[in-house]
Amino acid sequence: MSIATLPAVAPGRPKADPDDDHLYCCNPDLSLCGMDISDSPERDFPDHECCLVCLALEDTPCGPGCPDGGAA
C-alpha cells in the first residue's frame, strides 16, 4: 500500500509575486517551477502570460504518485 502525499512548501522557498501567473499540479500552494504560490489568487490567464518554466513543465507529473500526471 502506498499513500501519495502533497509536497510541502518548504520554509524559505521563494514567494511568487501575486501578479505573476504560474501553474500547479497536486499542491495548489507550490507552482511547477517551485515557487511558493500560497498567497496568489487562482485565475484564468492566456499561455503567453504564464511563467515559461511552468509552461515547459505543464505535461510533466509533479512528483511520484501524482494522481493525474500533469498540471492543473
C-alpha distances in whole Angstrom, upper triangle without the diagonal:
4,7,10,13,17,19,21,25,26,30,32,31,34,34,35,39,38,41,38,36,33,30,26,23,20,21,25,26,26,28,27,29,28,31,30,31,30,34,34,35,33,36,36,38,40,38,41,40,37,36,36,33,31,33,32,28,28,26,24,20,21,18,14,12,15,15,18,19,23,25,26
4,7,10,13,15,18,21,23,26,29,27,30,31,32,35,35,37,35,33,29,26,22,19,16,18,22,23,22,24,23,26,24,27,26,27,27,30,31,32,30,33,33,35,37,35,38,37,33,32,33,30,28,29,29,25,25,23,21,17,17,14,11,9,12,12,16,17,20,22,23
4,6,10,12,15,18,20,23,26,25,27,28,29,32,31,34,32,30,26,24,20,17,13,15,18,20,19,21,21,24,22,24,23,24,23,27,28,28,27,30,31,33,34,33,36,35,31,30,31,28,26,28,28,24,23,22,20,16,15,13,10,8,11,11,15,16,18,20,20
4,7,9,12,16,18,21,24,22,24,25,25,29,28,30,28,26,23,20,16,13,10,11,15,16,16,18,17,20,19,21,20,21,20,24,24,25,23,26,27,29,31,29,32,31,27,26,27,24,22,24,24,20,20,19,17,13,12,9,8,5,7,8,12,13,15,16,17
4,6,9,12,14,18,20,19,21,22,23,26,25,28,26,25,21,19,15,12,9,9,13,13,13,16,16,19,16,18,17,18,17,21,22,23,22,25,26,28,30,28,31,30,26,25,26,23,21,23,24,20,20,20,17,14,12,10,9,8,9,10,13,14,16,16,16
4,6,9,12,15,18,16,18,18,19,22,22,24,23,21,18,15,12,10,6,6,9,10,9,12,13,15,13,15,13,14,14,17,18,19,18,21,23,25,27,25,28,26,23,22,23,20,18,21,21,17,17,18,16,13,10,9,10,9,9,11,13,13,14,14,14
4,7,9,12,15,12,15,16,17,20,21,23,21,20,17,15,11,10,8,7,10,9,8,11,11,13,10,12,11,13,13,17,18,20,19,22,24,25,27,25,27,25,22,20,21,18,16,20,20,16,17,18,15,13,9,8,10,11,10,13,15,15,15,14,15
4,6,9,12,10,13,14,16,19,19,22,21,20,17,16,13,13,11,8,10,8,8,11,13,14,11,12,10,12,11,15,16,19,19,22,24,25,27,26,28,26,23,21,23,20,18,21,22,19,19,21,18,16,12,12,14,14,14,16,18,18,18,17,17
4,7,9,7,10,10,12,16,16,19,18,18,15,15,12,13,12,9,10,7,6,10,12,12,9,9,6,9,9,12,14,16,17,20,23,24,26,25,26,24,20,18,21,18,16,20,21,18,19,21,19,17,13,14,16,17,16,19,20,20,19,17,17
4,6,6,9,11,13,17,18,21,20,20,18,18,15,16,15,12,14,11,9,12,14,14,10,10,8,12,11,14,16,19,20,24,26,26,29,27,28,26,23,20,22,19,18,22,23,20,21,23,21,19,16,15,18,19,19,22,23,22,21,20,21
4,6,9,10,14,17,18,21,20,21,19,20,18,19,19,15,16,12,12,15,17,16,12,11,9,13,12,14,17,20,22,25,27,28,30,29,30,27,24,22,24,21,21,25,25,23,24,27,24,23,19,19,21,23,22,25,26,26,25,23,23
4,6,8,12,15,17,20,19,20,19,20,19,20,20,17,17,14,13,15,17,15,12,10,9,13,13,14,17,20,22,25,27,27,29,28,28,26,23,20,22,20,20,24,24,22,24,27,25,24,20,20,23,25,24,27,28,27,26,24,24
4,6,9,13,15,17,16,17,15,16,15,17,17,14,15,11,10,11,13,11,8,7,6,10,11,13,14,18,19,22,24,24,26,24,25,22,20,17,19,16,16,20,20,19,20,23,21,20,17,17,20,22,21,24,25,24,22,20,21
4,6,9,12,14,13,15,13,15,15,18,19,16,15,12,10,11,13,11,8,6,6,9,11,12,13,17,18,20,22,22,24,22,22,20,17,14,17,15,15,19,19,18,20,23,21,21,18,19,23,25,23,26,26,25,22,20,21
4,6,9,11,11,12,12,14,14,17,18,15,13,10,10,10,13,11,9,6,5,6,8,8,9,13,15,17,20,20,22,21,21,18,16,14,17,15,15,18,20,19,20,23,22,22,18,20,24,25,23,26,25,25,22,19,19
4,6,8,7,9,9,12,12,16,17,15,13,10,10,9,12,10,9,6,6,6,9,8,8,11,13,15,17,16,18,17,18,14,12,10,14,13,12,15,17,17,17,21,21,21,18,20,24,25,23,25,24,23,21,17,17
4,5,5,9,10,13,15,19,20,18,15,13,13,12,15,13,13,9,9,8,11,9,8,11,13,14,16,15,17,17,17,13,12,11,15,15,14,17,19,19,20,23,23,24,21,24,27,29,26,28,27,26,23,20,19
4,6,8,10,13,14,18,19,17,14,12,13,12,15,15,15,11,10,8,9,7,5,7,10,11,14,13,16,17,17,13,12,12,16,17,15,17,20,20,20,23,24,24,21,24,28,28,25,27,26,26,23,19,18
4,7,10,13,15,19,21,19,16,15,15,14,16,16,16,13,13,10,13,10,8,9,11,11,12,11,14,15,14,10,11,11,15,16,15,17,20,20,19,23,24,25,23,26,29,30,27,28,27,27,23,20,19
4,7,10,13,17,19,17,15,14,13,11,13,12,13,11,12,9,13,11,8,10,11,11,12,10,12,12,12,8,7,7,11,12,11,13,16,16,16,20,21,22,20,23,27,28,25,26,24,24,20,17,16
4,7,10,14,17,15,13,13,12,9,11,11,13,11,12,9,13,12,9,9,9,8,9,7,9,9,10,7,5,6,10,11,9,10,14,14,13,17,18,19,17,21,24,25,22,23,21,21,17,13,13
4,7,10,13,12,10,11,9,6,7,8,10,9,10,8,11,12,9,10,9,10,10,9,11,10,11,9,6,5,9,9,6,8,11,11,10,14,14,15,14,17,21,22,18,20,18,17,14,10,10
4,7,10,10,9,10,9,5,6,8,10,10,11,9,12,14,11,12,10,10,10,10,12,10,13,11,8,8,10,9,6,7,10,9,7,11,12,12,11,14,18,18,15,16,14,14,10,7,7
4,7,7,6,8,6,4,5,8,9,10,10,9,11,13,12,12,10,12,13,14,15,14,16,15,11,11,13,11,8,10,12,10,8,11,11,10,8,11,15,15,12,13,12,12,9,6,6
4,6,7,9,8,7,7,11,11,12,13,12,13,16,15,15,13,15,15,16,18,16,19,18,15,14,16,13,10,12,13,10,8,10,9,8,6,9,12,12,8,9,8,8,6,4,5
4,6,9,8,9,10,13,12,14,13,13,13,16,16,16,14,17,18,19,21,20,23,21,18,18,19,17,14,16,17,13,12,13,12,9,7,9,11,10,7,8,8,9,9,8,8
4,5,6,8,9,12,11,11,10,10,10,13,13,14,13,16,17,19,21,20,23,21,18,17,19,17,14,16,18,15,14,15,14,12,9,10,13,12,10,11,12,13,12,10,9
4,6,7,10,12,11,11,9,7,7,10,10,10,9,12,14,16,19,18,21,19,16,15,18,16,13,16,18,15,14,16,16,14,11,14,16,16,13,14,14,15,13,10,9
4,7,10,12,10,8,6,5,4,8,8,10,10,14,16,18,20,20,22,19,16,15,18,16,14,17,19,16,16,18,17,16,13,14,17,18,15,17,17,17,16,13,12
4,7,8,6,6,5,6,7,10,10,13,12,15,17,18,20,18,20,18,15,13,15,13,11,14,16,13,13,16,15,13,10,12,15,16,14,16,16,16,14,11,12
4,5,5,5,7,6,9,12,10,12,12,14,15,15,17,15,17,15,11,10,12,10,7,11,12,10,10,13,13,12,9,12,16,17,14,16,16,15,12,9,10
4,5,8,10,10,13,15,14,16,14,16,16,16,17,14,16,15,11,9,10,8,5,9,9,7,7,10,9,9,7,10,14,15,13,15,14,12,10,8,10
4,6,9,10,14,16,14,17,16,17,18,17,18,15,16,15,11,8,9,6,5,9,9,8,10,13,11,12,10,12,16,18,16,19,18,16,13,11,13
4,7,9,12,14,14,17,16,18,20,19,20,18,19,17,14,11,12,9,9,13,13,11,13,15,13,13,10,12,15,18,16,19,18,17,15,13,15
4,6,9,11,11,14,14,17,18,18,19,18,19,16,13,11,13,11,10,14,15,13,15,18,16,16,13,15,19,20,18,21,20,19,17,14,15
4,6,8,9,12,13,16,18,19,21,20,21,18,15,13,16,14,13,16,18,16,17,20,19,18,14,16,19,21,19,21,21,20,18,16,16
4,6,5,8,9,12,15,15,18,18,19,16,13,12,15,14,12,15,18,16,16,19,19,18,15,17,21,21,19,21,20,20,18,14,14
4,6,8,10,13,16,18,21,21,22,19,17,16,19,18,16,19,21,19,19,22,21,20,17,18,21,22,19,21,21,21,19,16,15
4,7,9,13,16,17,20,21,22,18,17,16,20,19,17,20,23,21,21,24,24,23,20,22,25,25,23,24,24,24,22,19,17
4,7,9,12,13,17,17,18,15,13,14,17,17,15,17,20,19,18,22,22,22,19,22,25,25,22,23,23,23,20,17,15
4,6,10,12,15,17,18,15,14,15,19,19,16,18,21,21,19,22,23,23,20,23,26,26,23,23,22,23,20,17,14
4,7,10,13,15,17,14,13,14,18,18,15,16,20,18,16,19,20,20,18,21,24,24,20,21,19,20,17,14,11
4,6,10,12,14,12,11,14,17,18,15,16,19,19,16,19,21,21,20,23,26,26,22,22,20,21,18,14,12
4,7,10,12,10,10,13,16,17,14,14,18,18,15,18,20,21,20,24,27,26,23,22,20,21,17,14,11
4,7,8,7,7,11,13,15,13,12,16,17,14,17,20,21,21,24,28,28,24,24,21,22,18,14,13
4,6,6,7,11,12,15,13,11,15,16,14,17,19,21,21,25,28,29,25,25,22,22,18,15,14
4,5,5,9,9,12,10,8,11,13,11,14,16,19,19,23,26,27,23,24,20,20,16,13,13
4,6,8,8,12,11,9,12,15,13,16,19,21,21,25,28,29,26,27,24,23,19,16,17
4,7,9,12,11,10,13,15,14,17,19,22,21,25,28,29,26,27,24,23,19,16,16
4,6,9,7,7,10,12,11,14,16,18,17,21,24,25,22,23,21,20,16,13,13
4,6,5,6,9,10,10,14,15,17,16,19,23,24,21,23,21,19,16,13,14
4,5,5,6,9,10,13,14,17,16,19,23,25,22,24,21,19,16,14,16
4,5,5,6,9,12,11,14,13,16,19,22,19,21,19,17,14,12,15
4,5,5,6,9,10,12,11,14,18,19,16,18,16,14,11,9,11
4,5,5,8,10,13,13,16,20,21,18,19,17,15,11,9,12
4,6,8,8,12,12,15,18,20,18,20,17,14,12,11,14
4,6,5,8,8,12,15,17,14,16,14,11,9,8,11
4,6,8,9,12,15,16,13,15,12,10,6,5,8
4,7,9,12,14,15,12,13,10,7,5,6,10
4,6,9,11,12,10,12,10,7,5,7,11
4,6,8,9,6,9,8,4,5,7,10
4,7,9,6,10,9,7,7,7,10
4,6,6,9,10,8,10,11,13
4,6,9,11,9,12,14,16
4,6,9,8,11,13,15
4,6,5,8,10,11
4,6,8,11,11
4,6,8,9
4,7,10
4,7
4
